[in-house]
């Protein structure tokens, strides 16, 4: 569903959707997302709380409440009540539309880029998936297969770009018939988050039967 399909359900919705597009384009042209999370992460159409007694849908600019001191998380304020914000957005737009004075700000906590197990990752030409979360000596990362990240010091990427480096790896390919772990440790960037979805762990020996439970149960022999 496009933003215009969503907005068309409300009075003046399509007109307000066009405001969102113009504001988003202006803010994105100014933000350096690749080097630092911006204090204005985006723009959205939102239905206000009943207590605010406003029209049925409004244009809201998200602002990081940790860096914009005039607003708290989940708080909404008219743009004119936050010092300098109106002037700043006006500069981004390059002109002064009449509707800008009606825009509201919505305070949020700074977004954190998140990874999770099972995401596609790559190291050079090698591709695979991220495994479980790992923590060691105050550092954070995740496991993946050694043949996916065979060289210590190389960059690891996901679909969004660079996420960390290989800090340990064992690629058993070409090592003969000896039993080895196909395992690598990836340290992620400090501004990334990786959840711990594991409830526990178990140990298995070669040729042990392993049972995995998810939506359905199956059996696999290592």
N, C-alpha and C positions, 0 to 999 in steps of 0.2 A: 504494500500500500504506500503510495507516495504521500508527501506532506500535504499536497493539494487535495487528494482524496479524503484524507483525515479531516482537513480544515473545512471542507465543503459542507460538513454536517452542522456547522455553527454560523451564526450571524456574522457577516464580514470576515468569515474564516479564510477565504481565498486571498482577500486583501492582506490579512495579517500574515498568511503564509508567505506572501511575496516580501513582506518586511523581514521575516526570518531569513529568507534566502539572501537578501541584500546585506543584512547585518553579518551573517555567517561568512559570506565572501569577503567583506571588508576586514573582519577580525582575523580570518585565516591568512589573508595576505600580509598581515602584520606580525603574526605569531611565529616564533621559531620553535616548532614542536620537536624538532630533531635534537635540539641541544638542551631545552629546558621546558618543563611543563608550564604552560601559560597560566596567568592568574585569571584569564577569561577563557575557560575551556570551550564554550560553545553557546548556542542560542536554541531555544525551543518554544513550541506552543504548549501552554499549560492551562488546565482548568483550575482556577483559583479556589481556595477553601471557601466554604459557605460564609464563614465569619467575615470575609473581606468585602462582601457585598459588591463585587465588581461584575463586569460583563462576563459572558459565559466562556470566553476563551481569551487568553492574553499572550503577548510576546514577552518572553523572559530571557534575559542574558544571564548565563551562569557566571558567578564570580567565586573565586577561592576565598572563603571566609577566613582562612588562616593568614592571608596576605592583604586582604582588603578589610581594614579594622572596623569600618563603619557598619558591617553586616555580619550576622551570625549564621551558622549552618541552618538550612530550611527556612530562613527568614526571607520575606520578599519586601522590597522597598522600591518606591519610584526612583527612576534614574537620577532625578534632580536632587535627591536627598543624600546622595553619596558624592562627596567632594571630588571634583575633577573628572568623574566618570562620564558625564554628559559631554564635556569638552573633548575628552579622549576619544569617545566613539564618534563624535562629530569629525574629528581629525581623520579617523580611519575611513569614514564614508566619503569625505571630500566635499560634502555639501550638507545643508541643514534642512532635512525634511520636516514637515509639520508634525508628522506622527511620532517623531523621536521622543518628544516630551512625555508621551504616554507609555513608553517602554518601562518595564519593571526589571529589577535585578533579583536574582534568586541565589542565596548563599549556599555553597556546598563545601564539603571537605575536599582537599586536593585529591584528584584522582590518582590511583596507583596502577601502573600497567601490571597485569597479572598473566602468569603462565599457568599451565596445568598439565598433569600427566596425559599423554596421548597426543600432544600437539606435534605437528610436523616440524622437524628441525633438520638443519643441514650443516655440513662442514666441507667446504669446497664442493666437489661433485658428489659427495656421499650424502645420502638422505636417510632419515629414519624418524623415530618418534621419541619424545621425552618420556622418561620413566618416573620413578618416585622422587620425592623431595629428599635432599641430603643437607645436613648441617655438620660443620666441623670447625673447630678453633675460631668461632665467631664469624665464620663465612657460610654462605648459603648457595645452594645450587640444586642440581638434579642429576639423576643417573640416565645414561643411555647406553647403547651397545658400543663396544669398542670398535667394531668395523664401521660404525657411523661417524665416530670422532677419533680416528686412529692416531692423530699427531698432537702431542702436548704443545700448547701455545697457540693453536689455531683458533680463529673466531668461529662461533656458533651463531647461526641465524635462524629465525622463524619466518613466517610469512610477512611479518612487519619489519624485519631487519635484524641488525646485530643485537644479541641478547647476552653474550658472555663468551668465556674462553674455556678450552679444554685444559684441565690442570692435572689429570691422570688418565691413562688409557692403557688397555691391553687388547690388542687385536690379534686373535689366535690364527688368523689366516696365514698359511704358509709355515706354520710351526710344527708340522708333522702330526702324529697321532696322539700326542700328550693331551690330557684333559686340562683346559684352561678356561678362565672366565672371559667371556666376550663382554667387556664392561668398560665404561668411561665415566669420569666425573667432570661435570660442567659447573663452573662457578658463574653465577649470573650477576648482572650489573646491580649496583646498590639501589637503583630506583625501581627495580622489578620485584614482584612478589610471586612466590610459588607456594600453593596451599599444601597442607599435609592431610591428605584424605585417607591415609592408612590407619586402620584401627589396631594393628599389631603386625608381627612378622613371624615367619616360621623358617626352619632350616630343612633342607632336603639334600640327600646324597645322590650321586649319579644312579640312574635307573629306578629311583624311587617314583611311586605314583603320586601325582600332585592333583588335588581337587580344588577347583576355583568356583566360587559361588558368585553369581551376579543375578541377572534376570532369569537365567536358566543355569542348570548345573551341568558341567561336563568334566571329563577325566582325560588327562594327558600324561604320558610317560616321558620323563626327561631322558 
